[in-house]
Amino acid sequence: MPRFLRGESRCTRFSYASHQALNSTFILKEKDVHFSYKNMGKHVDSTDSKILRRIQGRKRGWVFTPDSFTDLGTRRAVDIALMRHRDSGLIRLLARGLYDYPKIDPQLGPLQSSTDDIASALAGRDATRLQPSGAYAANLLGLSTQVPMKVVYLTDGRSRTVQVGKRQIILKHTTPRNMATAGKISGLVIQALRHISRKNVDQQVIAQLDRRLDDDARKQLIKDIRYAPAWIADIFRSLAGRKSSA
């Protein structure tokens, strides 16, 4: 019991003998205050414990937002718990409203979160779809060795830019047509080839794509060929007509 409540309890017992009726009312009020205080503490502790279990139940490298815990308590209780775990070093604040449960290297310490994990967390929070585009799409397919510090995702949500350390993750609103292939290999190939541009697509690029695509991926290209520009559609047909080298 907090000190100020213990002190009031002694005063209440001392006064009770001479003013029974008045102090009976005061005792009731004191108990009400004490009951509310205890319940509030238990609620925060309970939310904190549940959040801790959920975090530790995930693999290290998990990126998340406060919305990942809305079923465990009020937003204020969740925010307080995340602040505690951030201050303890269990989790890391990447950007406003964005955290991770970092992977730890024995020699290097906490490792950088993957760009895709960050993007997935943002997509989950905003209930939007994301499609890697530009230089990042080319890098994912092995068409470029450059790892861009500005990573652009097309989205059907609002445009925004999130700064995570030295990296910029840019969400760029686009048309439903561009998002029709979001999350599919066909969408990744379309965006990578657009970045490279038609004039720079040579046999080396085609050969690299040929090595990266399995039979299921080639079938997906044909299914989504109607969403590709005409010159990329021709490349889709060429790739689909080849057998997988895997």
Phi, psi and omega per residue, in radians:
M1 nan 2.339 3.122
P2 -0.987 2.639 -3.065
R3 -1.006 -0.731 -3.062
F4 -1.194 -0.473 3.081
L5 -1.314 -0.656 3.103
R6 -1.115 -0.722 3.113
G7 -1.072 -0.735 3.134
E8 -1.170 -0.553 3.125
S9 -1.109 -0.731 3.133
R10 -1.131 -0.726 3.117
C11 -1.104 -0.671 -3.120
T12 -1.125 -0.765 -3.132
R13 -1.159 -0.671 -3.132
F14 -1.121 -0.709 -3.088
S15 -1.380 -0.344 -3.018
Y16 -1.049 -0.656 -3.074
A17 -1.095 -0.591 -3.065
S18 -1.708 -0.382 -3.109
H19 -2.363 1.180 -2.969
Q20 -1.049 -0.854 -3.038
A21 -1.149 -0.800 -3.116
L22 -1.122 -0.784 -3.050
N23 -1.319 -0.397 3.035
S24 -1.071 -0.710 3.101
T25 -1.128 -0.734 -3.133
F26 -1.112 -0.701 3.116
I27 -1.062 -0.725 3.133
L28 -1.069 -0.764 3.140
K29 -1.135 -0.692 3.137
E30 -1.094 -0.740 3.133
K31 -1.117 -0.682 3.116
D32 -1.066 -0.779 -3.140
V33 -1.121 -0.778 -3.127
H34 -1.106 -0.688 -3.129
F35 -1.117 -0.768 -3.127
S36 -1.145 -0.704 -3.128
Y37 -1.101 -0.776 -3.126
K38 -1.139 -0.727 -3.131
N39 -1.121 -0.684 3.124
M40 -1.091 -0.739 3.131
G41 -1.101 -0.754 3.139
K42 -1.123 -0.665 -3.131
H43 -1.102 -0.799 3.127
V44 -1.120 -0.787 3.132
D45 -1.074 -0.708 -3.128
S46 -1.129 -0.783 3.100
T47 -1.086 -0.765 3.131
D48 -1.027 -0.802 -3.109
S49 -1.143 -0.722 3.140
K50 -1.145 -0.713 3.104
I51 -1.116 -0.743 3.121
L52 -1.034 -0.789 3.139
R53 -1.107 -0.688 -3.134
R54 -1.161 -0.748 3.125
I55 -1.080 -0.862 -3.088
Q56 -1.249 -0.281 3.072
G57 -1.409 -0.170 3.111
R58 -1.719 2.792 3.095
K59 -1.266 2.592 3.073
R60 -1.095 2.500 -3.029
G61 1.851 -0.162 3.139
W62 -1.107 2.290 3.071
V63 -1.941 2.379 -3.010
F64 -2.657 2.992 3.098
T65 -2.215 2.950 3.081
P66 -0.997 -0.444 3.129
D67 -1.138 -0.273 3.098
S68 -1.222 -0.139 -3.056
F69 -2.236 0.323 -3.061
T70 -1.119 -0.355 3.138
D71 -1.476 -0.050 -3.049
L72 -1.817 -0.193 -3.124
G73 2.970 -3.112 3.124
T74 -1.205 2.819 -3.127
R75 -1.065 -0.688 3.141
R76 -1.126 -0.747 3.133
A77 -1.125 -0.685 3.108
V78 -1.116 -0.798 -3.132
D79 -1.075 -0.719 3.129
I80 -1.119 -0.754 3.139
A81 -1.114 -0.732 3.128
L82 -1.143 -0.640 3.076
M83 -1.084 -0.725 3.123
R84 -1.081 -0.825 -3.093
H85 -1.227 -0.504 3.033
R86 -1.173 -0.792 -3.122
D87 -1.151 -0.499 3.132
S88 -1.381 -0.233 -3.132
G89 1.612 0.008 -3.142
L90 -1.180 -0.774 3.135
I91 -2.108 2.970 -3.070
R92 -2.274 2.399 3.077
L93 -1.503 2.033 -3.113
L94 -1.569 -0.716 3.123
A95 -2.790 3.065 -3.112
R96 -1.023 2.105 3.129
G97 1.280 0.291 -3.105
L98 -2.358 2.162 -3.058
Y99 -2.249 2.893 2.937
D100 -2.476 2.778 3.034
Y101 -1.807 1.546 -2.833
P102 -1.176 2.538 2.949
K103 -1.238 2.491 -3.091
I104 -2.054 2.154 3.027
D105 -1.648 2.347 -3.097
P106 -0.976 -0.542 -3.106
Q107 -1.802 -0.658 -3.066
L108 -1.573 -0.318 -3.103
G109 1.479 -2.647 -3.114
P110 -1.073 2.336 -3.121
L111 -1.686 2.790 -3.134
Q112 -1.229 2.408 3.091
S113 -1.233 2.580 3.137
S114 -1.272 2.590 -3.132
T115 -1.092 -0.702 -3.128
D116 -1.149 -0.638 3.109
D117 -1.144 -0.686 3.096
I118 -1.131 -0.785 3.138
A119 -1.088 -0.700 3.130
S120 -1.112 -0.679 3.104
A121 -1.139 -0.706 3.109
L122 -1.150 -0.695 3.127
A123 -1.140 -0.668 3.117
G124 -1.156 -0.690 -3.110
R125 -1.194 -0.714 -3.069
D126 -1.688 0.017 3.125
A127 0.976 0.771 3.129
T128 -2.122 2.863 3.049
R129 -1.746 2.661 -3.108
L130 -2.264 2.508 3.087
Q131 -2.311 1.991 3.064
P132 -0.977 2.462 -3.131
S133 -2.478 3.111 3.054
G134 1.059 -2.516 -3.081
A135 -1.080 -0.526 -3.127
Y136 -1.203 -0.708 3.099
A137 -1.084 -0.738 3.110
A138 -1.105 -0.685 3.131
N139 -1.150 -0.698 -3.137
L140 -1.102 -0.517 -3.135
L141 -1.619 0.042 -3.141
G142 1.345 0.275 3.120
L143 -1.518 -0.134 3.101
S144 -2.599 2.450 3.103
T145 -1.607 -0.116 -3.119
Q146 -1.365 2.217 3.055
V147 -1.700 1.847 -3.043
P148 -1.222 2.516 3.058
M149 -1.474 -0.328 3.001
K150 -1.886 1.897 -3.092
V151 -1.831 2.180 -3.070
V152 -1.889 2.233 3.010
Y153 -2.035 2.328 2.960
L154 -1.362 2.565 -3.086
T155 -2.581 2.695 3.012
D156 -1.632 0.092 3.054
G157 -1.707 -2.832 -3.100
R158 -1.380 2.672 3.087
S159 -1.289 2.486 3.107
R160 -2.875 2.852 3.083
T161 -2.232 2.240 3.134
V162 -2.014 2.182 3.119
Q163 -1.696 2.102 3.099
V164 -2.151 1.736 -3.043
G165 1.103 -2.186 3.124
K166 -1.564 -0.127 -3.118
R167 -1.542 2.503 2.978
Q168 -1.967 2.189 3.058
I169 -1.896 1.996 -3.034
I170 -1.861 2.145 3.042
L171 -1.762 2.104 -3.035
K172 -2.059 2.032 -3.138
H173 -1.111 2.413 -3.112
T174 -2.455 -3.057 -3.047
T175 -1.423 2.753 3.062
P176 -0.996 -0.587 3.130
R177 -1.075 -0.770 3.127
N178 -1.178 -0.481 -3.119
M179 -1.562 -0.068 -3.122
A180 -1.112 -0.469 -3.137
T181 -1.894 0.280 -3.118
A182 -1.033 2.318 3.107
G183 1.419 0.054 3.135
K184 -1.927 2.753 3.121
I185 -1.088 -0.571 3.132
S186 -1.099 -0.726 3.116
G187 -1.124 -0.680 3.138
L188 -1.150 -0.742 -3.140
V189 -1.156 -0.745 3.120
I190 -1.016 -0.845 -3.090
Q191 -1.195 -0.635 3.122
A192 -1.157 -0.774 -3.127
L193 -1.185 -0.632 3.065
R194 -1.071 -0.690 3.136
H195 -1.148 -0.754 -3.117
I196 -1.184 -0.634 -3.121
S197 1.446 2.645 -3.037
R198 -1.000 -0.740 -3.047
K199 -1.200 -0.342 -3.099
N200 -1.768 0.016 3.107
V201 -1.456 1.957 3.139
D202 -2.083 -3.010 -3.108
Q203 -1.143 -0.484 3.095
Q204 -1.160 -0.699 3.091
V205 -1.139 -0.794 3.137
I206 -1.079 -0.720 -3.140
A207 -1.121 -0.670 3.118
Q208 -1.145 -0.762 3.087
L209 -1.098 -0.696 -3.140
D210 -1.058 -0.648 3.116
R211 -1.247 -0.520 -3.048
R212 -1.497 -0.318 -3.017
L213 -1.717 2.224 3.009
D214 -1.580 -3.091 -3.064
D215 -1.121 -0.676 3.128
D216 -1.127 -0.669 3.125
A217 -1.129 -0.671 3.135
R218 -1.156 -0.659 3.082
K219 -1.139 -0.643 3.120
Q220 -1.142 -0.629 3.108
L221 -1.026 -0.770 -3.129
I222 -1.178 -0.673 3.125
K223 -1.068 -0.625 -3.047
D224 -1.822 0.267 -3.043
I225 -1.086 -0.468 -3.119
R226 -1.186 -0.299 3.142
Y227 -1.586 -0.097 -3.071
A228 -1.653 2.553 2.987
P229 -1.015 2.743 -3.032
A230 -0.956 -0.761 -3.082
W231 -1.231 -0.535 3.066
I232 -1.329 -0.579 3.077
A233 -1.048 -0.671 3.094
D234 -1.088 -0.684 3.100
I235 -1.169 -0.688 3.085
F236 -1.002 -0.808 -3.114
R237 -1.109 -0.693 3.138
S238 -1.132 -0.775 -3.133
L239 -1.197 -0.665 -3.117
A240 -1.193 -0.452 -3.135
G241 -1.402 -0.130 3.118
R242 -1.682 2.652 3.079
K243 -1.460 2.546 3.110
S244 -1.118 2.427 3.109
S245 -1.473 -0.068 -3.102
A246 -1.274 nan nan
